């Protein structure tokens, strides 16, 4: 298997401390070690703006994944999705109205109102 762990000087996806904590909690709840598993993020066609974010927990990185680690949590991204996600910060938000992961994506030319899809 050939994965790529990206060094701090290269383009990357950032995690806030709160997002990393939530990822670790979700992995532990599923019985997955945070040292091996992580949150898989990607981009797929769909949504009201053309592209939508996809997320799921994964037990390990796949061949050719880019792996980003901050605050003890890992993110796995396939090379194609990384073209759209490079420079993104993944946050975790908890308010009275909603809770969940929020993408701050500098590559998004336009976001839809619900925040789950974008145009690049």
Helices and strands as residue ranges (DSSP letters): E 4-5, E 14-15, H 17-29, E 38-45, E 51-58, E 66-70, E 73-77, H 79-85, E 89-94, E 99-104, E 110-111, E 117-119
